[in-house]
Amino acid sequence: MKQVIVFHPNKTKKMNILLNVNGKLHTVEITDGNTPLLWVIRDILDLKGTKFGCGKAACGACTLHVDGEAVRSCSYAVKFAEGKTITTIEGIGTKDNPHPVQQAWIEEVVPQCGYCQPGFMMATAALLNKVPKPTDEDIDRSILNVCRCATYYRMRKAIHRAAELNTPEEPIETQNS
């Protein structure tokens, strides 16, 4: 029996996905719903604060919030983000009105190279939404991101400082929305 292989031209079907990012609605055209949310955020929406680190959801550089939960966006398919509220580092504070976590990072002079810091700040904001006054054990259990510069001690101090700056009547996630 002779096997015949027929090649069809790539008939890629494009789809539109509606995303709510930092309080703004965006319709994005993609060809694959399994595209990582990270690439849509960075390459299509041009929000460069969320970083690519490992591509395996291990390092946390790509952390952002989906419906208030810290999510590793390098392994989160964009199709699952439709209809949800997405917050990136650009959406939690401004230069004139920094988020409590951003203010704490500044006060404690946390960054060294700074590459991983947006992911750490987003993971910290999610932690403080759940545990407003975290213990060191809470931090160790929840903040699993990786920093090659090893600024962990300064980050821990900044997390405790952010908890002091955070006010219960003003939830972190919606502060600048």
C-alpha positions in Angstrom: 0.0 0.0 0.0 1.4 3.3 -1.0 1.2 6.2 1.5 0.3 9.6 0.1 1.1 12.6 2.2 -0.8 15.8 1.3 0.4 19.1 2.6 -2.2 21.8 3.0 -1.3 25.4 3.2 -1.4 26.7 6.7 -5.0 27.9 7.1 -4.5 29.6 10.4 -7.8 30.7 11.8 -7.5 34.0 13.7 -9.6 34.6 16.8 -10.3 37.7 18.8 -10.0 37.6 22.6 -11.3 40.4 24.8 -9.0 41.1 27.7 -9.4 43.4 30.7 -5.9 44.5 31.5 -5.2 47.2 34.1 -8.8 48.4 33.9 -8.8 48.8 30.1 -10.5 46.5 27.6 -8.4 45.2 24.7 -9.4 43.1 21.8 -6.4 41.1 20.7 -6.2 39.0 17.5 -4.4 35.7 18.0 -4.0 32.5 16.1 -3.6 30.2 19.0 -5.5 30.4 22.3 -2.8 28.5 24.0 -0.3 31.3 23.5 1.1 32.2 26.9 -0.5 35.3 28.4 3.0 36.7 28.9 3.6 37.1 25.2 0.2 38.8 24.6 0.9 41.2 27.5 4.4 42.0 26.3 4.3 41.7 22.5 0.7 42.7 21.6 -0.2 45.1 24.4 3.4 46.4 24.7 3.4 46.2 28.5 7.0 45.4 29.2 7.0 45.3 33.0 6.1 41.6 33.2 9.3 39.7 32.4 10.3 36.4 30.8 12.5 34.4 33.0 12.4 30.6 32.6 9.3 29.8 30.5 8.5 27.0 32.9 6.5 28.8 35.6 9.4 28.2 38.0 11.1 31.6 38.6 8.2 34.0 38.9 9.6 36.8 36.8 6.3 36.7 34.7 4.0 37.0 37.7 0.9 39.1 37.3 -2.6 38.9 38.7 -5.7 37.2 37.2 -8.8 37.9 39.2 -6.5 39.0 42.1 -4.5 35.7 42.1 -0.8 35.6 41.4 -0.3 33.8 38.1 2.9 32.8 36.3 1.9 34.2 32.9 4.5 32.3 30.9 2.5 29.1 31.3 -1.0 30.6 31.5 -2.9 30.3 28.2 -4.4 33.5 27.0 -7.7 31.8 26.2 -8.2 31.3 30.0 -7.8 35.0 30.7 -10.8 36.1 28.6 -13.5 37.6 30.8 -11.1 37.9 33.8 -9.4 40.9 35.3 -5.7 41.0 34.6 -3.4 43.3 36.5 0.3 43.8 35.6 3.0 45.8 37.4 2.0 48.8 35.3 -1.5 48.7 36.8 -0.8 48.7 40.5 0.7 52.2 41.0 2.0 55.3 39.4 5.1 57.4 39.8 3.1 60.0 41.8 1.0 57.5 43.7 3.1 54.3 44.1 1.4 51.1 45.4 2.4 50.3 49.0 4.6 47.4 47.7 6.3 49.7 45.3 6.8 52.3 48.0 8.3 49.7 50.3 10.6 48.5 47.6 11.9 52.0 47.1 12.3 52.7 50.9 14.2 49.4 51.4 16.3 49.8 48.3 15.4 46.3 47.2 16.5 45.9 43.6 20.0 45.1 42.5 19.7 44.3 38.8 15.9 44.7 39.1 14.9 42.2 36.4 12.9 39.9 38.7 11.4 42.7 40.9 8.1 43.2 39.1 7.2 39.5 39.6 8.2 39.7 43.3 6.1 42.8 43.8 3.1 41.2 42.1 3.5 38.1 44.2 3.8 40.3 47.3 0.6 42.3 46.4 -1.3 39.0 46.1 0.0 37.8 49.4 -1.0 41.0 51.2 -4.5 40.8 49.7 -4.9 37.5 51.5 -2.7 38.0 54.5 -2.5 41.7 55.4 0.2 41.2 58.1 2.3 38.2 57.0 4.7 36.4 59.2 8.1 35.2 57.9 6.6 31.8 57.5 3.7 33.2 55.4 6.3 34.9 53.2 8.4 31.7 52.8 5.2 29.7 51.9 3.9 32.2 49.4 6.7 34.1 47.8 8.5 31.4 45.7 10.0 33.6 43.1 13.7 33.4 42.3 16.2 36.3 42.4 19.7 35.7 40.9 21.1 38.7 42.8 19.8 37.2 46.1 18.1 40.3 47.5 15.9 38.1 49.6 16.7 39.8 52.9 15.8 43.3 51.6 12.7 41.9 49.9 11.5 40.4 53.2 12.0 43.7 54.9 10.1 45.4 52.1 7.2 42.9 52.4 6.9 43.7 56.1 7.1 47.5 55.3 4.4 47.2 52.6 2.2 45.5 55.2 2.6 48.5 57.4 1.8 50.9 54.6 -1.2 48.9 53.4 -4.6 50.1 54.7 -7.4 47.6 55.1 -10.0 50.0 53.7 -8.0 50.3 50.5 -7.4 46.8 49.0 -4.1 46.6 47.1 -5.5 45.2 43.9 -8.0 48.1 43.3 -5.9 51.0 44.6 -5.1 52.6 41.3 -7.8 50.9 39.1 
